[in-house]
Amino acid sequence: MYEDTFILIQLTGALVQDHESQLRLGSIFTMVSYAVIMVISYMYFNEEQMLHAIWATLNMTKIISFPILERFEYVVIFSWFLVVLPTVCLPVWSVGRSLEILFNVKPKNSLLIVSIIIYSSVFFIKGRISINMLNKLVGTLGLYFIYIYIPFLFVINYIISKIQRHFSSKAL
């Protein structure tokens, strides 16, 4: 979740300046929502229940009842959709923007390509075991990306800038 915002800010640079407040508000809303739900879930469930609950947040909302609204879970699912939506849209937009910058593809086409790839990849995920494997793979790749790839790029960029400065100072 947090690396999406980091990648987005690094990728877009000047384009984000116009919508910087909206980006911050969306990220803050998502992080605060996750934190509040996490704290409430830790207060409601014990450790053993948390280990075995698949949809702990949804199980927690089953105790809420209103006389008019019989299935409150539907409201929670829709409101959770509003929390998950930014974490899906930001990476999709950043990949589409990367395709536009790197391969000179129109934004409409790059977004269509990314959306088709994501939609078709859903059909390969069957059951809870493949979801867990995907979560583990994405977590491992994100760990390598944040702690190995980005520092590697920083070091390479630093070395290249030092070499360019060295040769430009000799030319003067």
C-alpha positions in Angstrom: 0.0 0.0 0.0 2.7 2.5 1.0 5.0 1.6 -1.8 2.2 2.4 -4.3 2.2 6.0 -3.2 6.0 6.1 -3.2 6.2 4.8 -6.8 3.5 7.1 -7.9 5.2 10.2 -6.5 8.5 9.2 -8.0 7.0 8.3 -11.4 5.0 11.4 -12.0 7.0 14.1 -10.5 5.6 17.4 -11.8 2.2 16.0 -12.8 1.4 15.2 -9.2 2.0 18.8 -8.1 -1.4 19.8 -9.5 -3.2 17.0 -7.6 -0.9 16.7 -4.7 -3.6 17.4 -2.1 -6.0 14.9 -3.5 -3.2 12.3 -3.6 -2.4 13.0 0.0 -6.0 12.9 1.1 -6.6 9.6 -0.6 -3.5 8.0 0.9 -4.3 9.4 4.4 -7.9 8.2 4.2 -6.8 4.7 3.2 -4.0 4.5 5.9 -6.3 5.8 8.6 -9.1 3.3 7.6 -6.6 0.4 7.7 -5.3 1.5 11.1 -8.7 2.0 12.6 -10.0 -1.4 11.3 -6.8 -3.1 12.5 -7.1 -1.7 16.0 -10.8 -2.6 16.3 -10.1 -6.1 15.0 -7.3 -6.6 17.5 -9.6 -5.5 20.3 -12.5 -7.7 19.1 -10.7 -11.0 18.3 -8.1 -12.9 20.3 -4.9 -14.2 18.7 -6.3 -17.7 18.0 -9.3 -16.3 16.3 -7.3 -13.9 14.2 -5.1 -16.8 12.9 -8.1 -18.7 11.6 -10.4 -15.9 10.5 -10.4 -15.4 6.7 -12.6 -12.3 6.6 -12.2 -11.0 10.2 -13.6 -7.6 9.5 -16.7 -9.0 7.8 -17.2 -11.5 10.7 -17.0 -8.6 13.1 -19.8 -6.7 11.4 -22.2 -9.5 11.7 -23.0 -8.5 15.3 -24.3 -5.1 14.1 -28.0 -5.0 13.6 -30.4 -2.3 12.6 -34.2 -2.6 12.6 -34.5 -1.3 9.0 -31.3 -2.8 7.6 -31.2 -6.6 7.9 -27.8 -7.3 6.2 -25.4 -4.6 7.4 -22.5 -6.6 5.8 -23.5 -5.2 2.4 -22.9 -1.7 3.6 -19.5 -2.7 5.0 -18.5 -4.4 1.8 -19.4 -1.4 -0.3 -17.5 1.0 2.1 -14.5 -1.3 2.1 -14.6 -1.1 -1.7 -14.0 2.6 -1.3 -10.9 1.8 0.8 -9.5 -0.8 -1.6 -10.2 1.2 -4.7 -7.2 3.6 -4.3 -4.8 0.8 -3.7 -5.9 -0.7 -7.0 -6.2 2.4 -9.1 -2.8 4.0 -8.1 -0.7 1.0 -9.3 -2.8 0.6 -12.4 -2.4 4.2 -13.3 1.3 4.2 -12.5 1.9 1.1 -14.7 -0.1 2.8 -17.5 1.8 6.0 -17.1 5.1 4.0 -17.2 4.0 2.3 -20.5 3.2 5.7 -21.9 6.6 7.2 -20.9 8.7 4.2 -21.8 7.1 2.9 -25.0 5.2 6.0 -26.2 1.8 4.3 -25.9 -1.3 6.4 -25.7 -2.7 6.6 -22.2 -6.0 5.1 -23.2 -4.3 2.1 -24.8 -1.9 1.5 -22.0 -4.7 1.6 -19.4 -6.7 -0.8 -21.6 -3.7 -3.2 -21.8 -3.1 -3.1 -18.1 -6.8 -3.6 -17.3 -7.1 -6.6 -19.6 -4.0 -8.2 -18.1 -5.3 -7.7 -14.6 -8.8 -8.9 -15.5 -7.5 -12.0 -17.3 -5.0 -12.9 -14.4 -8.0 -13.2 -12.0 -9.1 -16.4 -13.8 -5.9 -18.1 -12.9 -6.5 -17.6 -9.1 -8.5 -20.5 -7.8 -9.1 -20.9 -4.1 -7.5 -19.6 -1.0 -4.2 -21.4 -1.5 -3.4 -19.6 -4.7 -4.4 -16.2 -3.1 -2.0 -16.9 -0.3 0.7 -17.9 -2.8 0.1 -14.6 -4.7 0.2 -12.6 -1.5 3.5 -14.2 -0.5 4.9 -13.6 -4.0 3.8 -9.9 -4.1 5.1 -9.4 -0.6 8.5 -10.9 -1.4 8.8 -8.9 -4.7 7.8 -5.7 -2.9 10.5 -6.4 -0.3 13.1 -6.8 -2.9 11.9 -3.8 -4.8 12.0 -1.5 -1.8 15.2 -2.7 -0.1 17.3 -3.8 -3.1 16.2 -2.3 -6.4 15.6 1.3 -5.3 18.9 1.5 -3.3 20.6 -0.1 -6.3 19.2 2.6 -8.6 20.2 5.3 -6.2 23.8 4.1 -6.1 23.9 3.8 -9.9 22.4 7.3 -10.3 24.9 8.7 -7.8 27.9 7.1 -9.6 26.7 8.3 -13.0 26.1 11.9 -11.7 29.6 12.0 -10.2 31.1 10.7 -13.4 29.2 13.3 -15.5 30.2 16.1 -13.1 33.9 15.0 -13.2 33.9 15.1 -17.0 32.0 18.3 -17.3 34.4 20.0 -14.9 37.4 18.9 -17.0 35.7 20.2 -20.1 35.5 23.7 -18.6 
